[in-house]
Amino acid sequence: MRKDKDNMSPLRKKILDVATDLFQTRGINSTGVDTIVAVAGTTKMTLYKYFKSKEDLILEVLQKGHHDFQTWLNENLNRSSKQPADKIQKLFDFIEEWVTSPDFRGMAFIKASAEFPNEESPIHKLSAEQAKEFRIYIASLANEAGIADADSLSLQLSMLIEGAMQAEQMKRGSGAVKYAKKAAKILIDTASKKHK
């Protein structure tokens, strides 16, 4: 569970933001604490005052990134429509907006699980939990839309989303998300018709 960080000190927030950016652009394992403190303009002592270890910093970066993305997606879907059937249809509109934005650098839990493949690693465990939470979120949208096999649709859509993100991360402007969006529409329409 993510702790409330609204009252976070400016320096703590800066370290977290710098670490987030460096982990996304350079990779987690290849970014050392020395680099983080140098870019943040602080010291190791200060970093360790806020984060017990690099692992704790990584876990918080993942938690914040997941929370921020889910909040953004949920707010956009709720703002775009009050009808559950419309929300599941509009899911990929916002995924496309996110993936094609200049700031997009991939889904943190996918990258982290690749860098920490040992299933016993706390980082891998958190990444797996976040992937599961994302599928549960999609399944909840499908359930609200009255789709009978919401879990199957959720797995299919999450695979499309994760695949499109990977493709876009490898080559910006790949167009993968547009094809994923077309495939998602077919899957959603087919799943919607099955229960009618």
DRENGU-767347 format. One record per residue: residue in three letters; x, y, z of N, C-alpha, C in turn. Coordinates in steps of 0.1 Angstrom, whole numbers, padded with zeros to 4 digits, always signed. Atoms other than C-alpha are relative to their C-alpha. Layout:
<nodes>
ALAXYZXYZXYZ ...
</nodes>
This chain:
<nodes>
MET+0008-0012+0000+0000+0000+0000+0009+0012+0000 ARG-0008-0012+0001+0014+0034-0010-0004+0009+0011 LYS+0002-0010-0011+0018+0058+0019-0004+0014-0007 ASP+0003-0013+0005+0004+0093+0015+0012+0009+0000 LYS-0012-0008+0002+0032+0114+0001-0003+0015-0004 ASP+0004-0014+0004+0012+0147-0004+0009+0010+0007 ASN-0007-0009-0008+0032+0163+0024+0015-0003-0001 MET-0013+0004+0002+0065+0150+0010+0010+0013+0000 SER-0009-0012+0001+0095+0173+0016+0005+0002-0014 PRO-0005-0003+0014+0108+0190-0015+0012-0008-0004 LEU-0012+0007+0003+0142+0173-0013-0003-0015-0003 ARG+0003+0015+0002+0127+0138-0009-0007-0001-0014 LYS+0007+0001+0013+0104+0145-0039+0010+0002-0011 LYS-0009-0002+0010+0133+0157-0059+0008-0013-0003 ILE-0007+0013+0001+0153+0125-0052-0009-0010-0007 LEU+0009+0009+0006+0123+0105-0061-0002+0003-0015 ASP+0002-0004+0014+0117+0124-0094+0012-0003-0008 VAL-0013+0003+0007+0154+0122-0104+0002-0015-0002 ALA-0001+0014+0001+0155+0085-0096-0009-0006-0011 THR+0010+0005+0009+0123+0079-0116+0005+0003-0015 ASP-0005-0004+0013+0138+0098-0146+0012-0009-0005 LEU-0012+0008+0004+0171+0080-0145-0002-0015-0002 PHE+0004+0014+0002+0156+0046-0140-0006-0003-0013 GLN+0007+0002+0013+0134+0051-0170+0009+0002-0012 THR-0009-0003+0012+0161+0065-0193+0013-0008+0000 ARG-0013+0007+0000+0192+0046-0182-0001-0014+0005 GLY+0002+0013-0006+0178+0015-0165+0003+0001+0015 ILE-0001+0000-0015+0176+0006-0128+0014-0004+0004 ASN-0012+0006-0004+0206-0016-0125+0013+0009-0004 SER-0012-0008+0005+0229+0008-0145+0000+0014+0006 THR+0000-0013-0006+0219+0038-0124+0004-0002+0015 GLY-0004+0001-0013+0239+0040-0092-0004+0011+0009 VAL+0004-0011-0010+0232+0060-0060+0008+0012-0002 ASP-0009-0011+0002+0262+0082-0068-0006+0009-0011 THR+0006-0008+0011+0245+0093-0101-0012+0007+0004 ILE+0012-0006-0005+0212+0099-0084+0002+0012+0008 VAL-0002-0011-0009+0226+0121-0057+0007+0012-0008 ALA-0007-0011+0007+0248+0140-0082-0010+0008-0009 VAL+0010-0007+0008+0219+0148-0105-0010+0007+0008 ALA+0010-0006-0009+0196+0156-0076+0007+0012+0008 GLY-0007-0010-0007+0223+0179-0062+0000-0001+0015 THR+0000+0003-0014+0224+0162-0028+0011-0009+0004 THR-0011+0009-0005+0244+0137-0008-0006-0014+0003 LYS+0005+0013-0003+0242+0100-0001-0007+0000+0014 MET+0006-0001-0014+0235+0108+0036-0014+0004-0001 THR+0014-0005+0001+0204+0127+0026-0009-0010-0007 LEU+0008+0011+0007+0192+0100+0002-0003-0011+0010 TYR+0003+0011-0009+0196+0074+0029-0008+0004+0012 LYS+0009-0005-0011+0178+0096+0054-0015-0002-0004 TYR+0014+0002+0005+0147+0093+0032-0003-0014-0005 PHE+0002+0014+0005+0152+0058+0017+0011-0008+0006 LYS-0010+0009-0007+0169+0030+0037+0010-0006-0009 SER-0009+0007+0009+0184+0015+0006-0004+0004-0014 LYS+0004-0002+0014+0185+0017-0032-0013-0008-0003 GLU+0012+0008+0003+0159-0011-0032-0012+0007+0005 ASP+0011-0008-0005+0136+0010-0010-0004+0011-0010 LEU+0002-0010+0010+0140+0038-0035-0007-0005-0012 ILE+0006+0006+0012+0132+0016-0064-0014-0004+0002 LEU+0014+0004-0003+0101+0002-0047-0009+0012+0001 GLU+0008-0012-0001+0089+0037-0040-0003+0006-0014 VAL+0002-0005+0014+0095+0048-0076-0011-0008-0007 LEU+0010+0009+0006+0075+0018-0088-0014+0003+0006 GLN+0013-0003-0006+0047+0025-0063-0006+0013-0005 LYS+0004-0013+0004+0045+0062-0072-0004+0000-0015 GLY+0003+0001+0015+0046+0055-0110-0013-0007-0002 HIS+0013+0008+0002+0018+0029-0108-0012+0008+0005 HIS+0011-0008-0006-0003+0051-0085-0004+0011-0010 ASP+0002-0011+0009+0001+0081-0108-0007-0004-0013 PHE+0006+0004+0013-0007+0062-0140-0014-0004+0002 GLN+0014+0004-0002-0038+0045-0125-0009+0011+0003 THR+0009-0012-0003-0051+0078-0111-0003+0008-0012 TRP+0001-0007+0012-0045+0095-0144-0011-0007-0009 LEU+0009+0008+0009-0063+0067-0164-0014+0000+0006 ASN+0013+0001-0006-0092+0064-0139-0007+0014-0002 GLU+0006-0013+0001-0098+0102-0139-0004+0003-0014 ASN+0003-0002+0014-0097+0104-0177-0012-0008-0004 LEU+0011+0008+0004-0121+0075-0181-0013+0005+0007 ASN+0012-0005-0007-0145+0089-0154-0005+0013-0006 ARG+0004-0013+0006-0144+0123-0170-0006-0002-0014 SER+0005+0001+0013-0150+0110-0205-0014-0006-0002 SER+0013+0006+0001-0181+0090-0198-0005-0005+0013 LYS+0006+0006-0012-0205+0079-0171-0005-0014-0003 GLN+0005+0014+0004-0216+0048-0191+0011-0010+0001 PRO-0011+0010-0001-0196+0017-0181+0004-0006-0014 ALA-0003+0006+0013-0199+0003-0217+0009+0009-0008 ASP-0008-0010+0007-0183+0035-0230+0014+0000+0005 LYS-0014-0001-0006-0154+0034-0205+0009-0011-0005 ILE-0008+0011+0005-0142+0000-0216+0004+0002-0015 GLN-0003-0003+0014-0144+0012-0253+0010+0011-0001 LYS-0009-0012+0001-0125+0044-0245+0014-0003+0007 LEU-0013+0003-0007-0097+0026-0225+0012+0002-0009 PHE-0011-0001+0009-0075+0024-0255+0003+0014-0006 ASP-0003-0014+0004-0080+0060-0265+0010+0006+0010 PHE-0009-0006-0010-0063+0070-0232+0014-0007+0000 ILE-0012+0008+0001-0037+0042-0235+0008+0006-0012 GLU-0007-0006+0012-0029+0056-0270+0006+0014+0003 GLU-0004-0014-0004-0027+0092-0256+0013-0001+0008 TRP-0011+0002-0009-0003+0080-0229+0013-0005-0007 VAL-0011+0007+0007+0019+0058-0251+0006+0010-0010 THR-0005-0009+0010+0022+0085-0278+0005+0013+0005 SER-0005-0012-0006+0030+0113-0254+0015+0001+0000 PRO-0015-0001+0001+0066+0127-0256+0006-0005+0013 ASP-0006+0004-0013+0071+0118-0219-0001-0015+0002 PHE+0002+0014-0002+0062+0081-0224+0014-0007+0000 ARG-0013+0008-0001+0091+0058-0213-0003-0015+0004 GLY+0003+0014-0003+0073+0025-0209-0007-0002+0013 MET+0007+0003-0012+0055+0008-0181+0010-0005+0010 ALA-0011+0003-0010+0077+0007-0150+0000-0014+0005 PHE+0000+0014-0006+0066-0027-0137+0005-0010-0011 ILE-0005+0009+0011+0074-0043-0171+0016+0001+0000 LYS-0014-0002+0000+0109-0028-0171+0007-0006+0012 ALA-0006+0005-0013+0116-0036-0134+0000-0015+0001 SER+0000+0015-0001+0105-0072-0137+0011-0006-0009 ALA-0010+0005+0009+0129-0076-0167+0014+0002+0006 GLU-0013-0003-0006+0158-0061-0147+0002-0008+0013 PHE-0001+0008-0012+0150-0082-0116-0009-0012-0002 PRO+0008+0012+0004+0139-0116-0130-0002-0010+0011 ASN+0002+0010-0011+0143-0135-0097-0013+0003+0007 GLU+0014-0001-0006+0107-0141-0085+0000+0003+0015 GLU-0001-0003-0014+0119-0138-0049+0003+0014+0003 SER-0004-0014-0002+0131-0102-0054-0012+0008+0004 PRO+0011-0008-0003+0109-0077-0037-0004+0009-0011 ILE+0003-0008+0011+0111-0056-0068-0008-0008-0011 HIS+0007+0009+0009+0100-0085-0090-0014-0002+0005 LYS+0013+0003-0007+0072-0093-0065-0010+0012-0002 LEU+0009-0012+0002+0059-0057-0066-0004+0002-0014 SER+0003-0001+0014+0061-0056-0104-0011-0009-0004 ALA+0011+0010+0003+0040-0088-0106-0013+0004+0006 GLU+0013-0004-0007+0015-0074-0081-0006+0012-0008 GLN+0005-0011+0007+0012-0042-0101-0006-0004-0014 ALA+0006+0006+0013+0006-0062-0134-0013-0006+0003 LYS+0013+0006-0005-0021-0081-0115-0010+0010+0003 GLU+0010-0011-0003-0037-0049-0102-0005+0006-0013 PHE+0005-0006+0012-0038-0035-0137-0010-0009-0007 ARG+0009+0009+0006-0055-0066-0150-0014+0000+0007 ILE+0012+0000-0008-0080-0065-0121-0008+0013-0003 TYR+0007-0013+0004-0087-0028-0130-0007-0001-0013 ILE+0006+0002+0013-0094-0037-0166-0012-0009+0001 ALA+0011+0009-0003-0116-0066-0154-0012+0007+0006 SER+0011-0008-0007-0136-0042-0132-0007+0008-0010 LEU+0006-0008+0010-0142-0020-0162-0009-0009-0009 ALA+0008+0010+0008-0154-0051-0182-0012-0005+0008 ASN+0011+0004-0008-0176-0062-0153-0011+0010+0000 GLU+0009-0011+0000-0192-0028-0150-0007+0001-0013 ALA+0006+0000+0014-0199-0030-0188-0009-0012-0002 GLY+0008+0012+0001-0217-0063-0182+0006-0011-0009 ILE-0006+0010+0008-0192-0084-0201+0001-0013+0009 ALA+0001+0012-0008-0196-0120-0189+0014-0006+0004 ASP-0013+0006-0003-0160-0133-0191+0010+0012+0001 ALA-0008-0012-0002-0144-0101-0178+0015-0004+0002 ASP-0014+0003-0003-0112-0119-0166+0007-0004-0013 SER-0007+0004+0012-0104-0134-0200+0002+0013-0009 LEU-0002-0013+0007-0110-0100-0217+0011+0008+0006 SER-0010-0008-0007-0089-0083-0191+0014-0005-0004 LEU-0013+0006+0003-0060-0107-0198+0004+0003-0014 GLN-0003-0003+0015-0063-0102-0236+0004+0015-0002 LEU-0003-0014+0002-0064-0064-0233+0013+0004+0006 SER-0013-0004-0007-0035-0062-0208+0012-0005-0009 MET-0011+0005+0009-0014-0083-0232+0002+0009-0012 LEU-0001-0010+0011-0022-0059-0261+0006+0013+0005 ILE-0006-0013-0005-0014-0029-0239+0015-0002+0002 GLU-0014+0002-0004+0019-0043-0226+0008-0002-0013 GLY-0007+0002+0013+0029-0055-0261+0002+0013-0008 ALA+0000-0013+0007+0021-0021-0276+0010+0009+0006 MET-0010-0008-0007+0041-0004-0249+0014-0004-0003 GLN-0013+0005+0003+0071-0026-0255+0005+0004-0014 ALA-0003-0003+0014+0070-0020-0292+0003+0015-0001 GLU-0002-0015+0001+0067+0018-0288+0012+0004+0008 GLN-0012-0003-0008+0095+0018-0262+0012-0003-0009 MET-0012+0004+0009+0118+0000-0287+0001+0009-0012 LYS+0000-0009+0011+0108+0023-0316-0011+0009+0001 ARG+0010-0010-0001+0090+0055-0311-0007+0002-0013 GLY+0007-0001+0012+0062+0060-0336-0002-0012-0008 SER+0001+0013+0006+0060+0023-0343-0014-0002-0006 GLY+0014+0002+0004+0022+0025-0347-0006-0012+0007 ALA+0005+0012-0007+0018-0006-0325-0012+0002+0008 VAL+0012-0003-0009-0007+0011-0302-0013+0001-0009 LYS+0012-0001+0009-0030+0018-0332-0005-0013-0004 TYR+0004+0013+0003-0030-0018-0342-0006-0007+0012 ALA+0005+0006-0012-0035-0029-0306-0014+0005+0003 LYS+0013-0006-0002-0064-0005-0304-0011-0006-0009 LYS+0010+0006+0010-0081-0020-0335-0003-0014+0005 ALA+0002+0013-0005-0076-0055-0321-0008+0000+0013 ALA+0008-0001-0012-0090-0044-0287-0014+0002-0003 LYS+0014-0003+0003-0121-0030-0303-0007-0013-0004 ILE+0006+0012+0004-0127-0064-0319-0003-0009+0012 LEU+0002+0009-0012-0122-0083-0286-0011+0005+0009 ILE+0010-0005-0008-0144-0059-0267-0014-0002-0006 ASP+0013+0002+0007-0172-0060-0293-0005-0014+0000 THR+0004+0015+0000-0171-0098-0295-0004-0004+0014 ALA+0003+0003-0013-0171-0101-0257-0013+0006+0005 SER+0013-0007-0003-0200-0076-0254-0012-0007-0006 LYS+0011+0007+0007-0221-0095-0280-0003-0014+0007 LYS+0002+0014-0006-0216-0129-0262-0011+0000+0011 HIS+0009+0001-0012-0237-0119-0232-0014+0006-0004 LYS+0013-0006+0004-0266-0102-0252-0009-0010-0005 
</nodes>
